[in-house]
Amino acid sequence: MTETRQIRLGRLFERRKILGFVDEPMLSVFREHGVVLKEKMVNHNQTAEDRSIYQLVEPGWLAVNRMKAWQGSLGVSAHRGIMSGHYICFAPRHSEHDRYLHYLLRSPRMTAHFAAISRGVRPGQIEIDNDQLAATPLDLPSTDEQRRIADFLDDRVARIDQIITARDRQTAHADERFTAARRNLVLGLGGPTRRVSLPWAESVGVDWEVRRLSQLARIGTGHTPSRSEPDYWVECRIPWLTTSDVHKFRRDEIDRLDGTEANISELGLANSAAVLHPAQTVALSRTASAGFSIIMDRDMATSQDFVTWTCGDGLNPEFLLHFLRAMRHYLLGYLSMGSTHKTIYFPDLMDLRVAAPSAARQRTAVEAVHATAAERNRLIRTLTRQVDLLGEFKQSLITAAVTGELDVTTAGSGIPG
């Protein structure tokens, strides 16, 4: 074990908030990486038009997401730029090694400490205590040892991240192959085709007939019972599909839903515009997380954020589900409105057209989609497990290195592939 000295975090960094550098690049703090250039990462947070409200960060500064430090959303920056005023930023006043401090402060042992000194009403809404953050003790080896550890981790973490990136690409390719195969199956593109005037498909199978969806299925929606009537929210036992459920089928890994995050009561249902839809009804989210569809596996109500179709005899609900999923890019790219929160409006949905073959061919297409999906899901489960193991290994490696449990001068690779 390397000899260490204990220093409190507040002696290494001091709080700074410098505004007015509007031409600097935007930075953000990611739980997986620390401080990054925002343009390099997928980030759904919108940049404000008034950039004067953003604060400057220099290389070597510590940036902390006060609400998510316990999840690892902090880091010592390698970049100069500006970031949201919601972060707390600290300028260095030390001669320690920046990269070592970055790894140390983001190690599982430290994030567990940050969780212990965070306060709030619930786990998802806790904020780190500034005084206790400053008082956080750090056991630091010599700066030469810090450099050796940081160099070792830079190399090993980069290798691990390269493997994770490769696995993520494999996952994306599996999704792309499945999406293309599903589209071909529901449009009947595996055999003779004919040209059609669908706005998102030029051809369909020769036996596919194009019709308005409203001719094949009864369209519906839902509602939210009044929140100002407490009696409506007692003895809530009726499944109620809301946007809180969309995450369950966002990646199309399930086709049916038999339970919901929220329920409503018989009284709430009777005194609102909510409707109890029969099992096998297909629902499509049309606001917020728009464009995602699922089959109700039991009788359910929905919020007004969904449109529903209860299929007639000529349309298989599972065929409709996969058809809607195959045309998602059209639903989002052409029918949805709004820059931040997309909404698909009812007039457009009423005019929606689909192409469908006979009932027997619909069943055949559905079976083929299921087989293709099962193959995709098996591969993705394997890749996801590998990424999880690599992430766990990376965190254990960082912890062992920064605490001195691992001698970085003699350590081998040992990276799982």
QUIPERA-V5121 format. One record per pair of residues at least 12 apart in sequence whose C-alpha atoms are under 6 Angstrom apart, sorted by the first residue. I is the first residue (numbers start at 1). J is the second residue. Records with the same first field share a line. If there is no record, write none. Layout:
BEGIN
I: J, J
END
This chain:
BEGIN
1: 404
2: 404
4: 139, 140, 141
5: 139, 140
6: 138, 139
7: 137, 138
8: 135, 136, 137, 138
9: 134, 136
10: 134
12: 92, 93, 94
13: 90, 91, 92, 93
14: 90, 91
15: 89, 90
16: 89, 90
17: 55
18: 55, 56
19: 55
20: 52
22: 51, 52
24: 81
25: 81
26: 38, 81, 82, 83
27: 81, 82, 83
29: 73
30: 73
31: 72, 73
34: 74, 75
35: 75, 77
54: 82, 83, 84, 85
55: 82, 83, 85
56: 81, 82
57: 80, 81, 82
58: 80
59: 77, 78, 79, 80
60: 76, 77, 98
61: 76, 77, 90, 91, 92
62: 75, 76, 89, 90
63: 75, 88, 89
64: 87, 88
65: 87
66: 127, 128
67: 126, 127
70: 111, 114, 115
72: 106, 111
75: 102
76: 102
96: 143
99: 150
100: 146, 150
104: 402
107: 399
117: 129
164: 387
171: 380
182: 369
183: 326
185: 365
186: 323
187: 204
188: 204, 205
189: 204, 205
192: 205, 206
193: 205, 206
194: 206
207: 357
208: 355, 356, 357
209: 355, 356
210: 354, 355
211: 353, 354
212: 352, 353
213: 352, 353, 354
216: 312
217: 309, 310, 311, 312
218: 309, 310
219: 308, 309
220: 307, 308
221: 304, 306, 307, 308
222: 274, 275, 302, 303, 304
223: 273, 274, 303, 304
224: 303
225: 268, 272
232: 267, 268
235: 265
236: 263, 264, 265
237: 263, 265
238: 263, 264, 265
239: 260, 263, 300
240: 262, 263, 300, 301, 302
241: 260, 302
242: 303
255: 294
256: 294, 295, 296, 297
257: 296, 297
258: 297, 298
275: 301
276: 300, 301
277: 299, 300, 301
278: 299
279: 296, 297, 298, 299
280: 295, 296, 297
281: 295, 296, 309, 310
282: 294, 295, 308, 309
283: 307, 308
284: 306, 307
285: 305, 306
286: 305, 306, 343, 344
287: 305, 342, 343
288: 341, 342
291: 328
319: 366
END
